Amino acid sequence: MSDDERARAGESHKKMFAEGRAALAPYEAAGRLHFFTGETALFPEITAIPAPGHTPGHSFYRIASQGQHVLVVGDIIHAAEVQFSHPDVTADFDADPAQARATRQRTLAELAETHELIAAEHVSFPGLGHLTQNGSGYQWTAQPYQGAVTKAAE
């Protein structure tokens, strides 16, 4: 949403600003768009955590419920098969590759140590799992999918 950030963006990223603005326009028109900076409790159960480098304002979200939590890591990983083994590899999608690399390296190290449940958008279904250290990289262990089928109320 920032004209200053758009002006600093590389040519390949400038169109993303227009796309983002178009996607958010209905929320802005309805008065439902609210900006935040830094670590922010959006709701008692959801905290936004700055994760700079991918895009301006890129954030993780920690969702808590009944004493458990999951960290939604957004676009910290684009190619799991490469970046878990080589967290120093960046993608063209990163607006600030050096910052994205530093954020990824720091975050993956922390997650391997804490074994916190992770939700990762660019990781194969179900996209939920845990990390462990594997040499200079990381090993992803998917959380088994446990779907339940129930009979609909008649």
N, C-alpha and C positions, 0 to 999 in steps of 0.2 A: 504494500500500500504506500510505501515511501518513495517519493520522487527522487530524493537524494540517493537511496539505495539503487533505484533503477538507473540513475545516471552513472553510478559506479560499476554496474553490472556489465559483463562482457556481452558482445553482440548476440551470442547464442542464447543468452539468458533473458534478454530484454522482453521477448514476447511472453515469457512466463509471468511477468508483472501484469500485462494486460489480461491474460487468462485468469490469474488469481483475482484481480479486481472484478472481472465479470462474474466469477463464481461467488464472490462475497457481496456483490451489489444488492441482492435481495435482502440479505441480513442487515446491511448498512441502512437500506431504505426503511426497514422495519425497526430500526433502533436496537438491533440485537447483536451488533458487532462491538466488542469491547477489547481494547488493547491492554497488554500488560508487559512488564519488564521484570527480569530477574525471576527467581524462584517464587511462584505465586500459587496459593491455594485457590483454585477456581471454584471448588465445592469442597465440603469436608472430606470427601473421598477421592478427589482428583487434584493432584498438584502438578503444575507445569514446571519443568526444570530446563534452564537454558542449555542448549547443545549446539553451539555456534559452528559455522563452517559450511554446512550444506547449503542453506539459504539464509537470508537475513531473517532473524527471529525463529529459526528452527529450534524446536523444543522437544523434549521427551515428556511423557506423561506417566506419573505413577498413580495407579488406581488401587485403592485399598477397600477391602470389604471383609468383615468378620475376622479381623486379625491377619489376613493374608493380603498380599499385594503383587502386582505385576508392573513391570516397567515397559512401556510402549516406546520403542527406540526410534521410531520414525525412519528417516533415511540415512541412518548411520552406516548401514550395509546396503549395497546395491547388488553385489554379486557375491553371494555367500560362499560359493565354491572357491573363490579367489581371496576375498577379504578376511575370512576367518583365519586362513593359513598365512596370509600376508596383509596384516592390518594397515600397513603403510601405503597400500595401493589406493589411489583416489579415482573418482569417476568424473567425467566431464560435467556431470550434473552438479558437482560441488562448486558453489560460488567462490569459496576461499579454500582451495585444496589443502594448503598447509594447516589451516585451522581445523578443517574437517578431519584430516589425518590425526592431529593432536587430540581432538575430541574422541575419535574412534579408539585410538590406542589407550587413552586414559580410561574410557568407559568400559572397554572390553576387559582390561586388566581388573578393574573393580568388580565387574560382573562375574568373572572367573573366580575371584576370591570369595564373593558373597553367595554365589550360586542362586541369586535372585531369579525368579521366573521372568522371562523376557517374552514380549510380543514383538515380532519383527516382520514388517510388511513384505520384504523381498526375500523371505526364506520360505522354502516349500511348506505346503499345508502340513500341519495346522498352523505353522508360524509361531508356535509357542515352544519354549524350551529353556535350556540352561547351558552355560558355557563352562568349560574346564580348560586349563592351560595345557597346551600341546606343543612343547618346544618353544619356539619364538612366536607361535600362533595359538589358535584356539580350536577346540573341538565343540561342535554344536550337538547337543543331545535333545532331540525333539520330545516334547511332552506327548505321551500317547493320547490320541483322540478318543474321548469317551462319550460318544453320542448316545442318547437314550430316545427310544421311540415310545410314545405313550398314545393311548387311544384318546381321540378328541372327544370332548363332551358332546353328548347328543342333544 
